[in-house]
Amino acid sequence: MIIKNKKPTLSIIIVNFNVKELLLNCLESIYKSKGAKKQWEIIVVDNASSDNSVNTVKKKYPLVRVIVSKRNLGFSSANNLGVSQSRGKFVLFLNPDTLVESKTLQETLDFMIADEKIGALTCRVDLPDGKMDYSCHRGFPTPWNSLCYFTGLSKLFPKSKTFAGYPATYHEIEKVHVIDCCSGVFLLVRREAGDNIGWWDEDYFWNGEDIEFCYRLKEAGYLIYFYPKVKITHFKGSSSGLKKTARTKVLREVRIKSAKSASEAMKIFYKKHYQNKFFLLRILILFGIFALEKYRLFRISLSK
């Protein structure tokens, strides 16, 4: 049973946008999770969905707290809204298009509680075909890491720290270890750490905000761990429509907005953290981002 009145150990925050059935499945997987101490609260922040998500969740899961926004706030702002009304010492940001395995929540929480140096942690995130979602385990997108990733050098030399810096495949994926960056799909955060960095940067609407979050945690001296002993399944792209693993049909205008948001996020991160360091590469980097956006928009224009 999810405890509502007693102060929870864990606050689970889920931002929803028009993925009602996936959200219901996600909530069901949370309720089925095995744990000795279910002192958790679940908060769903709905970003102006039009698929009756709010009423359905309230009816089926009355203990889940639903916060309704009249407009789409984006991922960062919606998460911050959820945090402002949460009470747990630890906060888990979880995507609605995920299924949580039985021991995942309790085991990752126990691991974090045992080590106060950990600011954030993620588990293994698998796609429906069983392959790992690269974004749950990666380095920062420096100009060099990005170049190696987009030119395919990281795939040619997956065990090289020099060439595979972004996907970080040079690590032993099966073992627990420190990483630079993970995904907001499953991001467990110590509240003290989140408070210290001011939580999510609302300059980002959709995409890139998790990299920014991790970057600021590392700057503040916190460790970020990859814990692959447990996992979740991610139906990636179900809100944005940008991935083949999506389980929903997303309107073309939403996909276009998502593609533009992804490119904008790259520019924001570069300007915040790398512009002064790599000023001479500025034109090349911004052109690369521009070209990537046009390519993605072209692919969307060809799709149905």
C-alpha positions as CSV (number, residue, x, y, z in Angstrom):
1,M,0.0,0.0,0.0
2,I,1.3,3.5,-0.8
3,I,1.2,5.6,2.4
4,K,-0.5,8.9,1.9
5,N,-0.4,10.7,5.3
6,K,2.8,9.6,6.8
7,K,5.9,11.5,5.6
8,P,7.2,9.4,2.7
9,T,10.8,8.2,2.2
10,L,10.4,8.4,-1.6
11,S,8.4,10.7,-3.8
12,I,7.8,9.4,-7.3
13,I,7.1,12.2,-9.8
14,I,5.7,11.3,-13.3
15,V,5.1,14.0,-15.9
16,N,2.3,13.0,-18.3
17,F,1.4,14.2,-21.7
18,N,-1.3,12.3,-23.7
19,V,-0.1,8.8,-22.9
20,K,-3.0,7.6,-20.7
21,E,-2.7,3.9,-21.3
22,L,1.1,3.8,-20.8
23,L,0.7,5.9,-17.6
24,L,-1.8,3.4,-16.2
25,N,0.5,0.5,-17.0
26,C,3.4,2.4,-15.4
27,L,1.4,3.0,-12.2
28,E,0.3,-0.6,-12.1
29,S,3.9,-1.7,-12.2
30,I,4.8,0.6,-9.3
31,Y,2.0,-0.7,-7.2
32,K,3.2,-4.3,-7.9
33,S,6.7,-3.5,-6.9
34,K,8.1,-5.5,-4.0
35,G,9.6,-3.6,-1.1
36,A,9.6,-4.0,2.7
37,K,8.9,-0.3,3.3
38,K,6.4,1.2,1.0
39,Q,6.6,4.7,2.5
40,W,6.2,6.3,-1.0
41,E,4.1,9.0,-2.5
42,I,3.2,9.2,-6.2
43,I,2.6,12.5,-7.9
44,V,1.5,12.8,-11.5
45,V,1.9,16.2,-13.1
46,D,-0.3,16.4,-16.2
47,N,0.8,18.7,-19.0
48,A,-2.6,19.7,-20.4
49,S,-3.4,16.2,-21.8
50,S,-6.5,15.8,-24.0
51,D,-6.9,12.0,-23.6
52,N,-8.8,12.0,-20.3
53,S,-5.6,11.0,-18.4
54,V,-6.5,13.0,-15.3
55,N,-10.0,11.6,-14.7
56,T,-8.9,8.0,-15.4
57,V,-6.0,8.1,-13.0
58,K,-8.0,9.8,-10.3
59,K,-10.7,7.1,-10.6
60,K,-8.4,4.1,-10.8
61,Y,-5.6,5.3,-8.4
62,P,-7.2,7.6,-5.8
63,L,-4.1,7.7,-3.6
64,V,-2.0,9.1,-6.5
65,R,-1.8,12.9,-6.3
66,V,-2.6,14.5,-9.6
67,I,-1.4,18.1,-10.4
68,V,-3.1,19.5,-13.4
69,S,-1.6,22.2,-15.6
70,K,-3.8,24.1,-18.0
71,R,-0.9,24.3,-20.5
72,N,2.1,22.2,-21.5
73,L,4.8,23.4,-19.2
74,G,7.5,21.1,-20.7
75,F,9.5,18.5,-18.7
76,S,11.6,20.8,-16.5
77,S,8.9,23.1,-15.3
78,A,6.4,20.2,-14.7
79,N,9.0,18.3,-12.7
80,N,9.8,21.4,-10.6
81,L,6.0,21.8,-9.9
82,G,5.9,18.2,-8.7
83,V,9.0,18.7,-6.5
84,S,7.5,21.7,-4.9
85,Q,4.6,19.6,-3.7
86,S,6.5,16.5,-2.7
87,R,7.7,15.5,0.7
88,G,10.1,12.6,0.3
89,K,13.8,12.6,1.4
90,F,14.5,11.0,-2.0
91,V,12.8,12.0,-5.3
92,L,12.4,9.7,-8.3
93,F,11.7,11.2,-11.7
94,L,10.0,8.5,-13.8
95,N,8.7,8.7,-17.3
96,P,5.1,7.5,-17.8
97,D,6.1,5.3,-20.8
98,T,8.0,2.8,-18.6
99,L,7.4,-0.4,-16.8
100,V,9.2,-0.9,-13.4
101,E,10.4,-4.4,-12.5
102,S,9.5,-5.7,-9.1
103,K,12.7,-5.0,-7.1
104,T,13.9,-1.9,-8.9
105,L,12.5,0.8,-6.7
106,Q,13.4,-0.6,-3.3
107,E,16.8,-1.8,-4.4
108,T,17.9,1.4,-6.0
109,L,16.6,3.4,-3.0
110,D,18.4,1.1,-0.5
111,F,21.7,1.6,-2.4
112,M,21.4,5.3,-2.4
113,I,20.4,5.5,1.3
114,A,23.6,3.5,2.1
115,D,26.0,6.1,0.6
116,E,25.5,9.8,1.3
117,K,27.9,10.8,-1.4
118,I,25.5,9.7,-4.1
119,G,23.5,12.7,-5.5
120,A,21.7,10.8,-8.2
121,L,21.3,7.3,-9.5
122,T,19.8,5.4,-12.4
123,C,19.1,1.8,-13.1
124,R,19.5,0.0,-16.4
125,V,16.9,1.2,-18.8
126,D,16.0,-1.3,-21.6
127,L,14.1,-0.7,-24.8
128,P,11.3,-3.1,-25.6
129,D,13.7,-5.3,-27.7
130,G,15.9,-5.8,-24.7
131,K,18.7,-3.5,-25.9
132,M,19.8,-0.9,-23.4
133,D,18.7,2.7,-24.0
134,Y,22.1,4.5,-24.5
135,S,20.8,7.6,-22.8
136,C,20.7,6.0,-19.3
137,H,24.5,5.7,-19.4
138,R,26.6,8.3,-21.1
139,G,29.2,11.0,-20.8
140,F,28.7,14.7,-21.4
141,P,28.2,16.0,-25.0
142,T,31.5,17.9,-25.4
143,P,32.3,18.9,-29.0
144,W,34.7,16.0,-29.3
145,N,32.3,13.4,-27.8
146,S,29.5,14.7,-30.0
147,L,31.6,14.5,-33.1
148,C,32.7,10.9,-32.4
149,Y,29.0,10.0,-31.7
150,F,27.5,11.5,-34.8
151,T,30.3,10.4,-37.2
152,G,30.1,6.8,-35.9
153,L,33.5,6.6,-34.4
154,S,32.1,5.7,-31.0
155,K,30.5,2.6,-32.6
156,L,33.7,1.7,-34.4
157,F,35.7,1.9,-31.2
158,P,33.2,1.2,-28.4
159,K,35.8,0.3,-25.8
160,S,37.9,3.4,-26.3
161,K,37.5,6.1,-23.8
162,T,38.8,8.6,-26.4
163,F,36.3,7.8,-29.1
164,A,33.3,6.4,-27.0
165,G,33.1,9.2,-24.5
166,Y,29.5,10.0,-25.1
167,P,27.9,6.5,-25.0
168,A,30.6,5.6,-22.3
169,T,30.6,2.0,-23.6
170,Y,34.2,1.6,-22.4
171,H,32.7,0.9,-18.9
172,E,31.7,-2.6,-17.8
173,I,28.0,-2.2,-18.2
174,E,27.1,-5.2,-15.9
175,K,28.9,-3.6,-12.9
176,V,27.7,-0.8,-10.6
177,H,29.8,2.3,-11.3
178,V,30.0,6.1,-11.4
179,I,28.9,7.8,-14.6
180,D,28.8,11.4,-15.8
181,C,25.2,11.5,-17.1
182,C,22.0,9.5,-17.2
183,S,18.5,10.1,-18.4
184,G,15.4,11.7,-16.8
185,V,13.5,8.5,-17.7
186,F,14.5,7.0,-14.3
187,L,16.4,9.5,-12.2
188,L,16.6,9.0,-8.4
189,V,17.8,12.1,-6.6
190,R,18.7,12.9,-3.0
191,R,16.5,15.9,-2.0
192,E,19.5,17.7,-0.4
193,A,21.4,17.5,-3.7
194,G,18.4,18.7,-5.8
195,D,17.9,21.6,-3.4
196,N,21.5,22.6,-3.7
197,I,21.4,22.9,-7.5
198,G,18.0,24.4,-7.7
199,W,16.4,21.3,-9.4
200,W,15.5,21.5,-13.1
201,D,16.7,24.3,-15.4
202,E,13.5,25.7,-16.9
203,D,15.4,27.2,-19.9
204,Y,14.9,23.7,-21.3
205,F,11.4,22.8,-22.5
206,W,11.9,19.2,-23.7
207,N,15.2,17.4,-24.1
208,G,18.6,18.1,-22.7
209,E,17.4,19.0,-19.3
210,D,18.6,15.7,-17.8
211,I,22.1,16.4,-19.1
212,E,22.0,19.8,-17.6
213,F,20.8,18.4,-14.3
214,C,23.6,15.9,-14.2
215,Y,26.2,18.5,-15.2
216,R,25.3,20.7,-12.3
217,L,25.2,17.8,-9.8
218,K,28.8,16.9,-10.9
219,E,29.9,20.5,-10.6
220,A,28.5,20.6,-7.1
221,G,30.6,17.5,-6.2
222,Y,27.9,14.8,-6.1
223,L,28.4,11.3,-7.5
224,I,26.0,9.9,-10.1
225,Y,25.7,6.1,-10.1
226,F,24.6,3.5,-12.7
227,Y,23.0,0.6,-11.0
228,P,22.4,-2.2,-13.6
229,K,21.4,-4.9,-11.1
230,V,17.7,-3.9,-11.7
231,K,16.0,-2.3,-14.6
232,I,12.9,-0.8,-16.2
233,T,11.5,-1.0,-19.7
234,H,11.1,2.2,-21.7
235,F,8.8,2.7,-24.7
236,K,10.9,5.6,-25.8
237,G,9.4,8.4,-27.7
238,S,5.8,7.8,-26.8
239,S,5.2,11.5,-26.0
240,S,7.5,13.0,-28.6
241,G,7.0,10.6,-31.5
242,L,10.7,10.8,-32.4
243,K,11.6,7.1,-31.8
244,K,10.5,3.9,-33.4
245,T,9.9,2.4,-29.9
246,A,7.0,4.7,-29.2
247,R,3.7,2.9,-28.3
248,T,1.4,5.8,-29.3
249,K,0.6,7.7,-32.5
250,V,1.9,11.2,-32.0
251,L,0.6,14.1,-34.1
252,R,3.0,15.5,-36.7
253,E,2.9,19.0,-35.1
254,V,4.0,17.5,-31.8
255,R,6.9,15.6,-33.5
256,I,8.0,18.8,-35.2
257,K,7.9,20.7,-31.9
258,S,9.9,17.9,-30.2
259,A,12.6,17.9,-33.0
260,K,13.0,21.7,-32.6
261,S,13.1,21.4,-28.9
262,A,15.9,18.8,-29.1
263,S,18.0,21.1,-31.3
264,E,17.3,24.1,-29.1
265,A,18.4,22.1,-26.0
266,M,21.7,21.4,-27.7
267,K,22.3,25.1,-28.4
268,I,21.3,26.0,-24.8
269,F,23.7,23.4,-23.3
270,Y,26.6,24.5,-25.6
271,K,26.1,28.2,-24.8
272,K,25.9,27.6,-21.0
273,H,28.9,25.3,-20.7
274,Y,31.1,25.2,-23.8
275,Q,30.9,28.4,-25.7
276,N,33.8,30.1,-23.9
277,K,35.9,26.9,-23.9
278,F,35.4,26.2,-27.5
279,F,34.7,29.6,-29.0
280,L,36.7,28.9,-32.2
281,L,34.5,25.9,-33.0
282,R,31.3,28.0,-32.4
283,I,30.2,28.3,-36.1
284,L,30.9,24.6,-36.8
285,I,29.0,23.4,-33.7
286,L,26.0,25.6,-34.3
287,F,25.9,24.6,-38.0
288,G,26.0,20.9,-37.0
289,I,23.0,21.4,-34.7
290,F,21.2,23.3,-37.4
291,A,21.9,20.5,-39.9
292,L,20.7,17.8,-37.5
293,E,17.5,19.7,-36.9
294,K,16.8,20.0,-40.7
295,Y,17.5,16.3,-41.1
296,R,15.0,15.3,-38.4
297,L,12.4,17.7,-39.8
298,F,12.9,16.2,-43.3
299,R,12.4,12.7,-41.9
300,I,9.2,13.8,-40.2
301,S,7.9,15.3,-43.5
302,L,8.4,12.0,-45.2
303,S,6.5,10.0,-42.5
304,K,2.8,9.5,-42.3
